[in-house]
Amino acid sequence: MTMPRAVSDLPVLDFSSVEYRSAPFPVLSGWAQKWKIAQSERGVELLDYELCRNAIVDRNLGTGHPRLIELLGLPEGRPLEYKRNSISFHDRGDRRRDLRRPLTRLLSEEAAESFRPDIREVVTEIVDAIPTDRPVDLISSLCDRIPSAVYCHWVGAPMSDADFVARTSHTVQQVHTRDPRHTPAVVEAFETLIDYVDERIAARRRTLGEDLLSDLIRAEDAGQLNADDLRNWVIKLAEANTDNSSHQIAIAIIELASRPGIWTQLGTQPELVPRAVQEVMRYHPRTISTSREVLSETELDGVALPQGTPVFANVGATHWNAEYYSAPEVFDIDRTDEPLHLNFGGGVFSCIGRFIVTVEVEETIALLAERFPGLALEATGFAHSPMFTSVTQLLARLEPEDSQRRAMPSRYAAS
Ligand code: HEM
């Protein structure tokens, strides 16, 4: 019988190298060719598709969120209390299932489809307001605005709140840096967000409408949620929504508009947009890894993992693994029979907003490609952490014609 290996025997990955930070996917893919499992400063790293997918749904791997918050050192107070009671701190079991149920229903694939006309209207209004005679910062004028406007729509708030919603989401998501220097700003942003959410809920209780918050209040009235759970969900939706969605919308614009052939095709054949968006989420996902923690001592790929070991499923490595995706470094919107990307995790921890954000990205790309076949990327920038892809710059000119097209090559434009 072979003895399981110890974590300390595993190869050590360095996410701080210049190579990783500028182009992580070839680096992750190279690591995955050598090892299925490794270690890093933050914990155990899974690099193989099968291993990651199994870990994501493994009953013996629980949420990594409590440890993250411990690392940040959030002081006692309302933000920490919110975190402790929110979905993120709950492991598998009835409580997690009951908490998720109303939200998975209200944000299901069918519900997201029924929101599509509203989302199209939101995207159209936002795009209509962008000047076309000069380069514009599409992060603030478009990518941030879409998910934050959708959130305002959900909670019956005026669109003038969208900037606050976007800013707050970007700040509170800094917990994922695992860097306590961000803690004071995170705490302050949560304090303001909690007050905001309390006001919104009180206002909506007075007059119910046809929005998500009103539906959640109805779910509370029907006994499916209590008042604290309702409040925690409305905070959670603000927390998780804008930051992730804005970056993924920006990534999609850069990856697609930097390929003139594909951009033109999407402008005339909108039915191709969903496939193109799926390929963006495989090729250049917002999520590079998702975290878990070992609930009781276990073994993964012949490695003994003590209770409490942080485990990271490296989604980015799986998406660029040639055993699962043929020529993974090639951006190919015609891929059909390959496994689903893992950008939204999976199982009982899977992303609640996955359908809605997919509709947001699709509607944005469909409208931009149709209206602006000459969309010119003037300056773009990415930052990659072990956890996320972030877009740091997206300056573009919305050109109605493509005659003066000045597309910038993508950092990943291998195809
Ligand atoms: C492209 C944008 C987004 C990406 C890439 C993303 C990604 C993820 C990932 C990777 C997870 C963890 C899944 C796992 O570990 O199995 C997650 C969880 C979650 N996401 Fe998203 N997300 C996005 C947008 C959204 C939006 C728009 C919402 C809200 C409507 C949302 C709400 C949530 C919530 C509530 C969870 C926690 C679920 C739980 O613990 O049960 N996300 N997301």
Residues whose N, C-alpha, C, O or C-beta is under 5 A from the ligand:
A	BS01	HEM	I87 S88 L237 A240 N241 N244 S245 Q248 R286 T287 T290 S291 N343 F344 G345 G346 V348 F349 S350 C351 I352 G353 V357
